[in-house]
């Protein structure tokens, strides 16, 4: 049995993180479900929206939000590190 090309695609109306809608994400209307990786792959436009959202969210409450360190310096990669 072969899978159809659309089997893992879903329709999107936009994206939310922490129950906050990310402005500009509504133009991305198709998502792909991939349960076999720890990575998230998005195009550069959506990556920039996600990056802006994380920076905003962390700035709202610097003491309690984003206790780890985010590294946006590697182009196209968002890495997190935490000190225990």
C-alpha positions in Angstrom: 0.0 0.0 0.0 1.4 3.4 -0.9 0.6 6.6 0.9 -0.9 9.6 -0.9 1.3 12.7 -0.9 -1.3 14.6 1.2 -1.6 12.0 4.0 0.5 14.0 6.5 -0.5 17.5 5.5 -2.9 19.6 7.6 -4.6 22.9 6.9 -3.4 25.8 9.1 -5.2 29.0 10.0 -2.0 30.4 11.6 0.1 29.4 14.6 0.1 30.1 18.3 2.8 29.7 21.0 1.9 30.0 24.7 -1.7 30.7 23.7 -0.6 33.8 21.8 -1.4 34.1 18.1 1.7 34.9 15.9 0.9 37.7 13.5 1.8 36.9 10.0 1.6 33.2 10.4 -1.9 33.1 8.8 -0.3 33.1 5.3 1.2 29.7 6.0 -1.9 27.5 5.3 -0.4 24.0 5.1 1.5 22.0 7.7 3.2 18.6 7.6 3.1 16.2 10.6 6.4 14.5 11.1 6.7 12.4 14.3 10.1 11.0 13.5 12.4 13.9 14.4 13.2 16.3 17.2 13.7 19.1 14.7 11.1 21.5 13.3 11.6 22.5 9.7 10.0 25.8 8.5 10.8 28.2 5.8 12.7 31.4 6.5 9.6 33.6 6.7 8.0 31.5 9.3 11.3 31.1 11.2 11.5 34.9 11.5 7.9 35.1 12.8 8.8 32.4 15.4 12.0 34.2 16.4 10.2 37.5 16.8 7.6 35.8 19.0 10.2 34.2 21.3 12.0 37.5 21.7 8.7 39.3 22.5 7.6 36.6 24.9 10.9 36.6 26.8 10.9 40.4 27.1 7.4 40.5 28.7 8.6 38.9 31.9 12.4 38.4 31.9 12.4 36.9 35.4 9.9 34.2 34.7 9.8 33.6 30.9 12.6 31.9 29.0 14.9 30.9 31.9 17.2 29.2 29.5 19.4 30.9 26.9 18.2 31.2 23.3 20.8 31.3 20.6 19.6 33.0 17.3 23.2 33.4 16.1 23.4 30.3 14.0 21.5 31.3 10.9 18.4 29.1 10.5 18.8 27.4 13.9 17.2 28.3 17.2 19.0 26.5 20.1 18.2 26.5 23.8 20.5 25.8 26.7 19.7 25.5 30.3 21.8 25.5 33.5 20.5 23.4 36.2 
